Amino acid sequence: MTNVSLAQSYLSKAKARFKILKILHDEKAFLDVLREAQEIVELCLKGIL
């Protein structure tokens, strides 16, 4: 696996998790929204670095 493909993998995982945020928010699972948002930020940062 190359660095580029690893970065793309991280970013695609972040996009998938981003879709989940609306569902969690609609269910008023705010702690889960925060946890997933933090995970999305971490995946994006890993993809960028």
Backbone as numpy.savetxt, mean C-alpha at the origin, in Angstrom:
# Nx Ny Nz CAx CAy CAz Cx Cy Cz
15.47 -11.58 -9.79 14.62 -10.40 -9.79 15.51 -9.17 -9.79
15.24 -8.25 -10.70 16.05 -7.03 -10.78 15.48 -5.96 -9.86
16.26 -4.93 -9.67 15.81 -3.81 -8.83 14.56 -3.17 -9.38
14.47 -3.05 -10.72 13.30 -2.43 -11.34 12.07 -3.29 -11.12
12.19 -4.58 -11.31 11.02 -5.44 -11.12 10.60 -5.51 -9.65
11.56 -5.42 -8.76 11.24 -5.39 -7.33 10.50 -4.10 -6.98
10.95 -2.99 -7.52 10.28 -1.70 -7.29 8.87 -1.73 -7.85
8.69 -2.28 -9.03 7.36 -2.38 -9.63 6.46 -3.27 -8.80
7.02 -4.31 -8.23 6.25 -5.21 -7.37 5.76 -4.48 -6.13
6.63 -3.71 -5.50 6.23 -2.93 -4.32 5.11 -1.95 -4.66
5.26 -1.27 -5.79 4.26 -0.27 -6.17 2.93 -0.91 -6.55
2.95 -2.07 -7.17 1.69 -2.73 -7.50 0.99 -3.23 -6.23
1.77 -3.67 -5.25 1.18 -4.06 -3.97 0.55 -2.86 -3.28
1.22 -1.70 -3.37 0.68 -0.48 -2.77 -0.63 -0.08 -3.44
-0.70 -0.19 -4.76 -1.93 0.15 -5.48 -3.08 -0.77 -5.08
-2.79 -2.04 -4.91 -3.83 -2.99 -4.51 -4.35 -2.67 -3.12
-3.46 -2.33 -2.21 -3.87 -2.00 -0.84 -4.63 -0.68 -0.79
-4.29 0.23 -1.71 -4.97 1.52 -1.74 -6.46 1.34 -2.04
-6.79 0.37 -2.86 -8.20 0.09 -3.19 -8.98 -0.37 -1.97
-8.30 -0.98 -1.03 -8.95 -1.51 0.17 -9.34 -0.38 1.13
-8.64 0.75 1.06 -8.87 1.83 2.02 -10.31 2.32 2.01
-10.91 2.47 0.83 -12.29 2.98 0.75 -13.25 2.02 1.45
-13.05 0.74 1.25 -13.93 -0.26 1.89 -13.80 -0.17 3.41
-12.57 -0.12 3.88 -12.36 -0.02 5.33 -12.95 1.27 5.89
-12.81 2.36 5.16 -13.35 3.63 5.61 -14.88 3.57 5.66
-15.49 3.00 4.64 -16.95 2.88 4.61 -17.46 2.03 5.77
-16.66 1.06 6.19 -17.02 0.21 7.32 -16.68 0.85 8.67
-16.13 2.06 8.60 -15.72 2.81 9.80 -14.67 2.06 10.63
-13.81 1.35 9.93 -12.70 0.64 10.56 -11.47 1.55 10.47
-11.52 2.64 11.23 -10.52 3.69 11.07 -9.11 3.26 11.48
-9.00 2.43 12.48 -7.67 1.94 12.86 -7.06 1.10 11.74
-7.90 0.32 11.08 -7.41 -0.48 9.96 -7.04 0.41 8.77
-7.78 1.50 8.58 -7.43 2.46 7.53 -6.04 3.03 7.79
-5.79 3.41 9.03 -4.47 3.97 9.37 -3.36 2.94 9.17
-3.62 1.71 9.60 -2.61 0.66 9.46 -2.30 0.39 7.99
-3.34 0.29 7.17 -3.13 0.04 5.74 -2.47 1.22 5.06
-2.85 2.44 5.44 -2.23 3.63 4.85 -0.73 3.67 5.17
-0.39 3.32 6.40 1.02 3.28 6.77 1.75 2.22 5.94
1.13 1.09 5.76 1.74 0.02 4.96 1.93 0.47 3.51
0.96 1.21 2.98 1.06 1.72 1.61 2.25 2.67 1.49
2.41 3.56 2.46 3.53 4.49 2.44 4.85 3.74 2.48
4.93 2.72 3.33 6.16 1.93 3.43 6.48 1.23 2.12
5.47 0.65 1.48 5.69 -0.04 0.20 6.14 0.95 -0.88
5.53 2.14 -0.90 5.94 3.16 -1.87 7.38 3.59 -1.65
7.74 3.80 -0.39 9.12 4.19 -0.10 10.12 3.11 -0.49
9.78 1.87 -0.22 10.66 0.77 -0.61 10.80 0.72 -2.13
9.69 0.95 -2.83 9.73 0.97 -4.29 10.57 2.09 -4.84
10.50 3.25 -4.19 11.28 4.40 -4.65 12.76 4.22 -4.38
13.08 3.68 -3.19 14.48 3.53 -2.81 15.10 2.35 -3.51
